[in-house]
Amino acid sequence: MADNDCYLFVDMNVPEKERKISVLCIECHDEKMPKTGAFYAGSKEGYGPFNFRCCLCGIFIHKADDEENKEKCETSV
């Protein structure tokens, strides 16, 4: 699977201690939330040891290679 670009955002309507970075795939961003998020060129910049999964449709933008980090980081990015 090739890594894709995405959009990143934080929902400021949730309490501060519950906030996390959320991910949108390009399609969901363009079709459902076009004014939300900052573009991230992950295909060029990389994703590190984290899973990046669209918070709306659930598609993986990037899957971590490291099995140990996979579970730990899936919902933290």
C-alpha positions in Angstrom: 0.0 0.0 0.0 1.4 3.4 -1.0 1.3 6.1 1.6 -1.0 9.0 0.8 -1.3 12.6 1.8 -4.0 13.7 4.3 -5.3 16.5 6.5 -4.8 16.8 10.2 -7.0 18.6 12.7 -7.9 18.9 16.4 -11.6 19.2 17.4 -11.5 22.2 19.7 -15.1 21.5 20.9 -14.0 18.6 23.1 -12.4 19.2 26.5 -8.7 20.1 26.3 -7.6 16.9 28.1 -9.5 14.8 25.6 -8.2 16.5 22.4 -6.1 14.5 19.9 -4.9 14.9 16.4 -7.4 13.5 14.0 -6.8 12.5 10.4 -8.9 13.0 7.3 -8.2 11.3 3.9 -8.2 13.6 0.9 -11.6 12.3 -0.3 -13.4 12.8 3.1 -11.8 16.2 3.5 -12.9 17.4 0.0 -16.4 15.9 0.1 -17.4 16.2 3.8 -15.2 18.7 5.7 -13.5 21.0 3.1 -12.8 23.8 5.6 -11.3 21.5 8.2 -7.7 20.6 8.8 -4.2 21.4 7.6 -2.8 19.6 4.6 0.0 17.1 5.4 2.2 15.8 2.6 2.9 12.5 4.3 3.9 10.9 1.0 6.9 13.2 1.0 7.5 13.9 4.7 6.8 10.5 6.1 4.6 9.3 9.0 7.0 7.8 11.5 5.9 4.8 13.6 2.3 5.7 13.7 -0.9 4.5 12.0 -2.8 7.2 10.1 -6.5 6.3 9.6 -9.2 8.6 8.4 -11.6 9.4 11.3 -14.6 9.4 9.0 -14.3 6.5 6.6 -11.6 4.4 8.4 -9.3 4.0 5.4 -5.6 3.7 6.3 -3.5 6.4 4.9 -0.4 4.9 6.4 0.1 1.6 8.4 3.0 1.4 10.8 5.6 -1.2 10.1 6.5 -1.8 13.7 4.0 -4.2 15.3 4.7 -2.8 18.8 3.8 0.7 17.8 0.8 -0.3 15.8 -1.6 -0.9 18.7 -0.1 1.8 20.9 -0.4 4.6 18.3 -3.4 3.8 16.1 -5.8 6.3 17.7 -3.2 8.8 18.9 -2.6 10.4 15.5 
